Amino acid sequence: MQSASPQVAAPTPILDVSNIEVVYDHVVLVLKGVSLAVPQGGIVALLGANGAGKTTTLKAISNLLKAERGDVTKGTIAFAGERVDRLSPTDLVRRGCIQVLEGRHCFGHLTIEENLLTGAYTRREGNAAIRRDLEVIYETFPRLKQRRTSMAGYTSGGEQQMCAIGRAMMSKPKMILLDEPSMGLAPQIVEEIFEIVRDLNVRQGVSFLLAEQNTAMALRYATYGYILETGRVVMDGPAASLRENEDVKEFYLGVGDGGQRSFRGVKSYKRRKRWLA
């Protein structure tokens, strides 16, 4: 009789969020049992409408909630196999997890290069190593090299988004939490930003958790996705499966069996979503 083949344990995800709840001002429950995982070297999309809880989820992971009087009151967050929900944001950056905030948040009075250098504030290798990595950033973002001496506040929205991602890369992260990278940008620039994300993922092995309202674009580049509604994960699965799911196509991609949906037709979606029934 043949012996059973040994089971191979699944690899530990680089990020494991387990059943977290978030409360603001000790009263308002915003996240209600959210669980998600990001595999090592993966791109995972966190999808949902405005107000669904995407930004709160990212800030819970990066430990930025305290600044907004928010707390993780239940559940755990582990990064690279270690629990991190009690660490400071700086400690988390040193471990290799950093967030690019919604709206880019560059230092407008500093040059592009000065902004990039601020991303290396937690590093201890010395100026030579930091300068080498700065040149790598300029190879990845040629437009930033052209604008390196320009005040960030006078650059375009796309250039500021590139600067924010480049600044995060200067910390030598293992993972980037990227909040609404498409916000306020022209479609051509949005595609350029997502191509850069994929390039950083493939060439440098950086994992990404993308919070994004542009569902169609996010699912083109992600390998897996989670959909949030009112602070809960209501659906998840491989990106290819979500792209073909009829509910996702109708309520997030604007396409149903009858083709493109009108606003009047979509207004009743909350009553009809099968996953909320």
C-alpha positions in Angstrom: 0.0 0.0 0.0 1.4 3.4 -1.0 1.9 5.8 1.9 0.1 9.1 1.7 2.2 11.9 0.3 3.2 14.5 2.9 1.2 17.7 2.9 3.1 20.8 2.0 2.2 23.7 4.3 1.0 26.8 2.6 3.5 29.6 2.7 3.1 32.2 5.3 1.6 35.4 3.8 3.6 38.5 4.2 0.5 40.2 5.6 -2.3 38.5 7.6 -5.2 40.5 8.9 -7.5 38.4 11.1 -11.0 39.5 12.1 -10.2 43.1 13.0 -12.6 45.7 14.3 -11.9 49.4 14.3 -13.7 51.9 16.5 -13.4 55.7 16.2 -13.8 58.0 19.3 -14.6 54.9 21.4 -18.1 54.9 19.8 -18.2 54.5 16.0 -17.7 51.0 14.7 -16.2 51.3 11.2 -14.6 47.9 10.5 -16.5 44.7 11.5 -14.5 41.6 11.4 -12.3 42.3 8.4 -9.9 39.5 7.4 -7.5 39.4 4.5 -4.1 38.1 3.4 -1.4 39.3 1.0 0.9 36.6 -0.3 4.7 37.2 -0.5 5.3 39.0 -3.8 1.6 39.4 -4.5 -0.6 42.3 -5.6 -3.9 42.3 -3.8 -6.8 44.8 -4.5 -9.0 46.1 -1.7 -12.1 47.3 -3.5 -15.3 49.1 -2.6 -17.1 52.4 -2.9 -16.2 55.6 -1.1 -16.8 55.1 2.6 -16.6 51.3 2.5 -13.7 51.2 4.9 -10.7 50.8 2.6 -8.6 53.6 3.9 -9.4 52.7 7.5 -8.2 49.1 6.8 -4.9 50.4 5.4 -4.4 52.8 8.4 -5.2 50.0 10.8 -2.4 47.9 9.2 0.1 50.8 9.1 -0.8 51.9 12.7 -1.9 55.4 11.7 -5.3 55.2 13.3 -4.2 56.8 16.6 -3.8 60.2 14.9 -7.5 60.1 14.0 -8.7 58.8 17.4 -9.2 55.3 16.0 -8.3 51.9 17.6 -8.2 48.3 16.6 -10.3 46.8 19.3 -10.5 43.2 18.1 -8.4 40.9 16.0 -4.7 40.7 15.0 -2.4 42.0 12.3 0.7 40.1 11.4 3.5 41.2 9.0 6.2 38.7 7.9 5.0 36.2 10.5 5.1 38.6 13.5 2.2 40.5 15.2 2.6 44.2 14.5 -0.7 45.9 15.5 1.0 47.2 18.7 4.0 48.7 17.0 4.6 52.4 16.1 4.3 53.4 12.4 8.1 54.0 12.4 8.8 50.5 13.7 6.6 49.1 11.0 8.4 51.0 8.3 11.7 49.7 9.7 10.3 46.1 9.3 9.5 46.8 5.7 5.8 47.9 5.5 4.9 51.4 4.5 1.8 53.2 3.4 1.4 55.7 0.5 -1.5 57.9 1.7 -4.5 58.8 -0.4 -4.0 62.2 -2.1 -0.2 61.8 -2.4 0.8 64.1 0.4 4.1 65.3 -0.9 6.0 68.1 0.9 5.1 70.9 -1.5 7.9 73.2 -0.3 10.6 70.6 -0.9 12.0 69.6 -4.2 11.3 66.2 -5.7 14.7 64.9 -4.7 14.3 66.2 -1.1 11.0 64.5 -0.9 12.5 61.2 -2.1 15.3 61.5 0.4 12.9 61.9 3.3 11.8 58.3 2.6 15.1 57.0 3.8 14.9 58.5 7.2 14.7 55.1 9.0 17.8 53.7 7.2 21.2 53.5 8.7 23.4 52.3 5.8 25.0 55.7 5.1 24.8 58.3 2.3 26.5 56.2 -0.4 23.9 53.4 -0.2 21.0 55.9 -0.1 22.4 57.7 -3.2 22.7 54.5 -5.1 19.0 53.7 -4.3 18.1 57.2 -5.3 19.5 56.5 -8.8 17.5 53.3 -9.0 14.4 55.4 -8.2 15.3 57.7 -11.1 15.7 54.8 -13.4 12.2 53.6 -12.4 10.7 57.1 -12.7 12.6 58.9 -15.4 10.2 61.8 -15.2 11.2 62.4 -11.6 14.9 62.7 -12.6 13.9 65.4 -15.0 12.0 67.3 -12.3 14.4 66.5 -9.4 15.1 70.2 -8.6 11.4 71.3 -9.0 9.3 72.1 -6.0 6.9 69.2 -5.5 4.0 71.5 -5.0 4.4 72.8 -8.6 4.5 69.4 -10.3 1.6 67.5 -11.9 -0.7 65.1 -10.0 0.9 62.2 -11.8 4.4 63.3 -10.9 3.4 63.8 -7.3 2.0 60.2 -7.2 5.2 58.9 -8.6 7.1 60.9 -6.1 5.0 59.5 -3.2 5.6 55.9 -4.4 9.3 56.6 -5.0 9.6 58.1 -1.5 8.1 54.9 -0.1 10.6 52.8 -2.1 13.5 54.7 -0.6 12.6 53.0 2.7 13.5 49.6 1.0 10.1 48.1 1.7 8.9 44.5 1.5 5.4 45.7 1.1 3.6 49.0 0.2 0.0 49.9 1.2 -1.2 52.1 -1.7 -4.3 54.1 -1.1 -6.3 55.3 -4.1 -3.4 55.7 -6.6 -5.8 56.6 -9.4 -7.5 59.5 -7.6 -7.7 62.7 -9.6 -5.5 61.4 -12.4 -6.1 61.2 -16.2 -6.7 57.6 -17.4 -3.4 57.5 -19.3 -1.5 58.5 -16.1 -3.4 56.0 -14.1 -2.3 53.2 -16.4 1.3 54.4 -16.2 1.1 54.3 -12.4 -0.3 50.8 -12.4 2.4 49.7 -14.8 5.0 51.1 -12.4 3.4 49.1 -9.6 3.6 45.9 -11.6 7.2 46.6 -12.5 8.2 47.2 -8.9 6.4 44.0 -8.0 8.0 41.9 -10.7 11.5 43.3 -10.7 12.0 44.1 -7.0 9.6 41.7 -5.4 7.6 44.3 -3.5 4.2 43.1 -2.4 1.2 45.5 -2.7 -2.1 46.0 -1.1 -4.1 48.5 -3.2 -7.1 50.3 -1.9 -8.9 51.4 -5.1 -12.3 52.6 -6.4 -11.3 52.0 -10.0 -12.3 48.3 -9.9 -11.6 47.6 -13.5 -8.0 48.9 -13.4 -7.2 47.3 -10.1 -8.4 43.9 -11.2 -6.3 44.1 -14.3 -3.1 44.2 -12.3 -4.0 42.4 -9.1 -3.8 38.7 -8.6 -6.5 38.6 -5.8 -9.2 40.9 -4.6 -11.4 41.7 -1.6 -14.6 43.7 -1.8 -15.6 45.8 1.2 -19.1 47.0 1.9 -19.9 49.1 5.1 -16.8 47.8 6.9 -17.2 44.1 6.0 -15.6 41.9 3.4 -18.5 40.7 1.4 -16.6 38.9 -1.4 -13.1 37.8 -2.3 -11.3 35.7 -4.8 -8.8 35.6 -7.6 -8.9 38.7 -9.7 -9.8 36.8 -12.9 -12.8 35.3 -11.1 -14.0 38.6 -9.7 -13.7 40.2 -13.2 -16.2 37.6 -14.5 -18.5 37.6 -11.5 -21.9 38.9 -12.6 -22.5 40.9 -9.4 -19.1 42.6 -9.6 -19.6 43.3 -13.3 -23.0 44.9 -12.6 -22.3 46.8 -9.5 -18.6 47.8 -9.8 -17.7 47.5 -13.5 -21.0 49.0 -14.7 -21.8 46.2 -17.0 -24.6 43.6 -16.7 -26.3 41.2 -19.0 -27.8 44.2 -20.8 -24.6 46.1 -21.3 -23.6 49.4 -19.8 -25.7 50.3 -16.7 -27.3 53.7 -16.3 -27.1 55.6 -13.0 -30.9 55.3 -12.7 -30.5 51.5 -13.0 -27.7 51.3 -10.5 -29.4 53.3 -7.8 -31.2 50.3 -6.5 -28.1 48.1 -6.3 -28.0 48.0 -2.5 -31.4 46.2 -2.4 -30.3 43.7 -5.1 -26.8 42.6 -4.1 -27.0 38.9 -3.5 -24.1 38.9 -1.1 -26.0 41.3 1.2 -29.2 39.3 1.1 
